[in-house]
Every structure is written in C-alpha cells, then in structure tokens.
C-alpha cells in the first residue's frame, strides 16, 4: 500500500498520549534500468518514490491502541472482500479498495470514528491492477520512516536552542 504506520508515544509533554501518523511514499518517478538475466541484458521499467508525506491520523491514549487497531483490521478485511467494480470509491460515496496510502489513511480515520470517510487521493496505486511489476516499497518505507523520525528529533533539539 506504499505506507507505514508510525506511533509516537509521549507526544509533546503529555505522557500516555499516542500520535498516529502514516508515512506515505510520494512523487513516483518512472525509471528504466538494465540488468543481466541469463547472460543477456534485460530492461526493466519501474516507478520509484522520490519523497514521502506524513499523513496525520489522530491521537489517542495508549489504552486505546489495541481497540483502534482492531477496528482498522475489521474495516481492512471488509474492504479486501470487495471485487470488481465494488473496489472503486465511486467519487467518494464509499471507501472501495485501492492500494494507496490515502485508502489506508481513510480506514484509520474510520477506525477513529470519523463519519463519511473516503480516500482523499493523490497517491500512486502500488497494486498490480495494471499488470505491471510489483513496486518495491519496503526499503523506501524504511528509509522514509527513519528520515521522518530523525527530522522530528532534530526539530525538538532545535527548539531547545531557540528558547
């Protein structure tokens, strides 16, 4: 789905509060590269994420974490059961099922109790619905998650010096 859930405990100065965010791969770029395959060269077309966005979901207490994850998993399983044209979000009147960070974000917002939730769009579908190669999202997500966490830590340190 091109995203990773990051839970940050002890947000700000409030112990027991958890911030829920999705690190979402963004700005995909088309690349062609060559590789050796059985002593011949083969060209492979791929799309690589060049950046990420942090999508804020909400905050909760630590005690609510399991309940919210259970609600998310229930909505996710329901969406996975959709087939054919039911996978479409049809202009925002239902969730559908797309392999995008916006879809996962919408499921989490629904788990948090938001009504009339629909994916906000704007992200690349990382599924195989167009018959292409499976997108490599694991390492880009590790890199972007680490970068985001480091960025937040640096901002906290900088605030100490600016006071």
C-alpha positions, 0 to 999 in steps of 0.5 A: 500500500506504499505506507507505514504506520508510525506511533509516537508515544509521549507526544509533546509533554503529555505522557500516555498520549499516542500520535498516529501518523502514516508515512506515505511514499510520494512523487513516483518517478518512472525509471528504466534500468538494465540488468543481466538475466541469463547472460543477456541484458534485460530492461526493466521499467519501474516507478520509484518514490522520490519523497514521502508525506506524513499523513496525520491520523489522530491521537489517542491514549495508549489504552486505546491502541489495541481497540483502534487497531482492531477496528482498522483490521475489521474495516481492512478485511471488509474492504479486501472482500470487495471485487470488481467494480465494488473496489472503486470509491465511486467519487467518494460515496464509499471507501472501495479498495485501492492500494494507496496510502490515502485508502489506508489513511481513510480506514484509520480515520474510520477506525477513529470514528470519523463519519463519511470517510473516503480516500482523499487521493493523490497517491500512486496505486502500488497494486498490480491492477495494471499488470505491471511489476510489483513496486518495491516499497519496503526499503523506501518505507524504511528509509522514509520512516527513519528520515521522518523520525530523525527530522522530528528529533532534530526539530525538538533539539532545535527548539531547545536552542531557540528558547 
